[in-house]
């Protein structure tokens, strides 16, 4: 693995004096520098690892600013922000060693502005903790990445995370209203405002959102919030004919009251879950299956579900089950959640791509994926968020089979190339980071890449903030 | 060490399945306090992987620091999408460290020694003999004081079903009377029933499978009772209450004198040798008694016996069948009552003298059967224990928002008292929010930590902590319930640790 090499490379990299300065600034208990401790900050949810030279736990913007300035003073030491380290693209990995800034101790809710409907938080708060805090007060923060129970808002903003609710509610960027950011020069800047309308210079808030931690470190995040929907109900529906299923889903999206979730499973993932998940009330079958959610007031939900059912039935589904009961909803969601663990039987190495294509290209993409799977003779399991064309493509490999791993990499290349051809995006929600860096040229030319680099330079002239990511 | 093949095949290489997703972080009590991944399940798995792969030279003392702060609460194991057996990995790493390390003098060592020696004197007076005063002295804090004499006698005991058992200490039942007398220090009237009572224990096998008829034609279940150290030596009334609840429901209860510590404190300290000795001793104590079930009312004992016993014996070991048999028969008290119900036995309802609003702290080691489906509001709230809560008229359960860990973690509480207390503090935040009249639970470790309320509640304020089974036993009698464990709060609110 990479850790050992990284350690040898970096053993004399960081000036011991810098660690001393951190300890003076933050106190010894907020600085980690022993190998065993650093090892626990060398990974994220990718299968790559890189050892940092130190981990620091700041508590406020001033401390972060001083940390950045110290890093500039000592040999332009790299700085990488980290929340829960749950990313799929390597955004929080210290590729070039240096300091990991852990935001976990900055996890407070600073202000709930009920009149303007905004909440201001520190970046280390867990998405689910914010959701449950707001829910008690009758409010709602929709973005729900699969990792919402453990990923931080800071990480969500850095990667512009999204989840099933995107079909109705959008993704993180649709909620970030203002940021406090520490730049690569250690300056503290405020972007955005608590107003829906704001045209005053470039929209830096949106630029920072999804910047994968390469432009600066967040210390305060102001998010737009909504009123909590009173109720929700689910429908699980499946089709033998892929086109019928596809057209049924498209019809739901055209409605004035579109579903608040539209998750789909293609033939490959239906097969995978079928043998793994057992239930008395629902059947996992067919070639195209999706889960639809309606939310709103109880009255609205009942009305929407009737409307959805009526439409779906026109496309001759082979199975349809609707319920608003908690226990039924749990079973339905459990079937969806069973996909990931059910994949294990196909291999111990997963290349996980979260491509996004225009919705009308989903069937074309799915049949291309099926072909690719056949062409390379490797299992490719797909599921995703229909409403935004976001497909999770899981190429399943045997770690110890070198030939197979190579084939997998080739398949990944083909798939990303096709994605770009179809006018799609290399990453819907995970980000580029390390994992897809080399594929950027599939989509963007030199001029475009230079513009990106120059933007980074404007905030981080010494290239110390999360170097080596995106480009 | 465990059998090598079994080691590789079954679980000990599950660290390879870890994909570092981070899902285990928020559920880990030791991570939740410092928010430092060195003390997290994912961090521990990474350390273990690196140590096993010899990737990097790691210092044993530093690795031990991370492992020792694991409470073995198993929350991470439950939530892991990739079936990484983090508890087993941590235990194995501790065994490895334990074998290589020159173990220094520690409070932990004293406590373990006391537990083990005590077994040798037939578990007569449990922990109070040696370790409590020592820990108290060394750690500069109070420990809970034993309430009354130990439950387990120096002879096997039988409690007949539905007899005078629960009515008064002067009831006629010889075995009960013997035990009561014994506990008062009167010796000589006890009867060793294990060999002499043909009706109960030495029936032919076919007669005792599940149900058999006693003399009056009633159906009788037979269960062994495994008390665990704490409910024997410190809170013997909880054992009395457990046995009462069983006999009142027509269960005949057998309590062998030879049982001892379940071994969890040892294995969680990496001492696999003592763990095996204790496991074997316990299995043998209940062997050949033709028992339908063996019941415990301590969640941690059931984790140790159900989950860990078979893992640390080689399948080819001559003792393996005994261990397996014992491990399979043992059940936590709540599952047992559910099992009875499934067998068509109606569990009695009881009534509290005074209506009580309470919370039930679900012990981390009280994991419900996978196929368990809640069928009442109380079951929905607290799992199988809710079945007994349903039977207590006048008990109103209030929900706890997060069901946080109590912070005890057995030896963890001894090794890292300050951390443990921080976790307990967090637990009390959700308890205070529910503002119950009392706290119920069903694990010895949890009771210790929940009773350690100094510095958490206001001065002079205490909140009673009770075992749910005590409340049930009391409700069955329709009189003031057994105040099994509340009485020491007034003079012993600093209670801490023991196992």
Contacts between the chains, C-beta under 8 A, distances in Angstrom:
chain1	res1	chain2	res2	distance
A	1	B	53	7.5
A	1	B	55	6.1
A	3	B	50	7.0
A	3	B	55	5.9
A	3	B	56	6.2
A	4	B	55	5.2
A	4	B	56	5.6
A	7	B	56	6.2
A	32	B	36	7.2
A	32	B	38	6.9
A	34	B	62	6.3
A	35	B	56	6.5
A	35	B	58	6.9
A	35	B	59	7.9
A	35	B	62	8.0
A	36	B	38	7.0
A	36	B	47	6.3
A	36	B	58	5.5
A	36	B	59	6.6
A	36	B	62	4.3
A	36	B	63	6.1
A	36	B	65	8.0
A	36	B	66	7.1
A	37	B	36	7.7
A	37	B	38	4.5
A	37	B	62	7.9
A	39	B	43	7.7
A	39	B	46	5.8
A	39	B	47	6.3
A	39	B	50	6.0
A	39	B	56	6.9
A	39	B	58	7.6
A	40	B	37	4.2
A	40	B	38	4.7
A	40	B	40	7.0
A	40	B	42	7.5
A	40	B	43	3.4
A	40	B	46	5.8
A	40	B	47	7.0
A	40	B	66	7.9
A	41	B	37	6.1
A	42	B	46	7.4
A	43	B	20	4.6
A	43	B	46	6.5
A	44	B	20	6.2
A	44	B	22	7.8
A	45	B	19	6.2
A	45	B	20	5.5
A	45	B	21	4.7
A	45	B	22	6.5
A	47	B	19	7.2
A	57	B	35	7.6
A	57	B	36	7.6
A	84	B	22	4.6
A	84	B	25	5.8
A	85	B	20	7.1
A	85	B	22	5.7
A	85	B	37	7.3
A	86	B	21	5.9
A	86	B	22	3.7
A	86	B	23	7.7
A	102	B	35	7.6
A	102	B	36	8.0
A	102	B	37	7.9
A	104	B	35	3.8
A	104	B	36	7.8
A	105	B	35	5.5
A	107	B	35	7.5
A	124	B	35	7.7
A	126	B	26	6.0
A	128	B	26	7.6
A	147	B	21	7.2
A	147	B	22	7.0
A	147	B	23	7.5
A	149	B	23	7.0
A	149	B	26	6.7
A	150	B	21	7.9
A	150	B	22	5.0
A	150	B	23	5.3
A	150	B	25	5.4
A	150	B	26	5.2
A	151	B	22	7.2
A	340	B	81	5.8
A	341	B	81	5.3
A	341	B	82	7.1
A	341	B	83	7.8
A	344	B	17	8.0
A	344	B	82	7.2
A	348	B	16	7.8
A	348	B	17	7.9
A	350	B	19	7.9
